[in-house]
Amino acid sequence: MAAALIVLIAVAVAVVLAAKALSDDRQLTVAGPPQFNLVYDSSVLHEASPRQGELVRIVGARRNVRIVITARAVNVPAFGGGDVVGGELPVIGEDRLAQLREQYGPIDVYDEGKARINRNPGWQVGFSAHAPRGKLFGRDAYVLPDEDGATNGVLLSMRRLVLRRQTAADDDFAKSAKLAFSSFNFGDSQP
């Protein structure tokens, strides 16, 4: 009987925690153009006023870590062969790498190439750089709608500034931001 009671209490706690986690999720829809949405945990991230050229800015901070997610509209030139992701985006990606080096100085690129965020094709780069207050980790993704001939998309960016050694709670915080970044979808609904 005691074991059954313990199991019942554990299930009740799990249900309460799951309900709280679901209630913290907030969907942000941007009317565009292009129209898109992101889902984020409002207990750790919040909307901030977009800066010049940005459609959206989501931020969060803990003692050891600062995170910013932004989205900007981009227009990618049409590619003669029709494969914008394989043809035009690598060229634009090289330009983006040059911009990042100009902005942050030397960067360490740890991945780059074709990507998919949900069903949407694109090109992304992951990098790190030294910042005056700590170590910067970044991810930029050019994302296009999954439609033939699509050239209007979004440059989705995430920056994580690590000020000092991260704790397990800081790692969980960073995971919440990564989930928000990867929730990106065109339109007003999630896949």
PyMOL commands that set and color helices and strands:
alter all, ss='L'
color gray80, all
select helices_A, chain A and resi 2-24+84-87+89-104+168-182
alter helices_A, ss='H'
color red, helices_A
select strands_A, chain A and resi 25-30+36-41+46-48+56-61+65-75+107-117+120-131+134-143+152-162+185-186
alter strands_A, ss='S'
color yellow, strands_A
deselect
rebuild
show_as cartoon
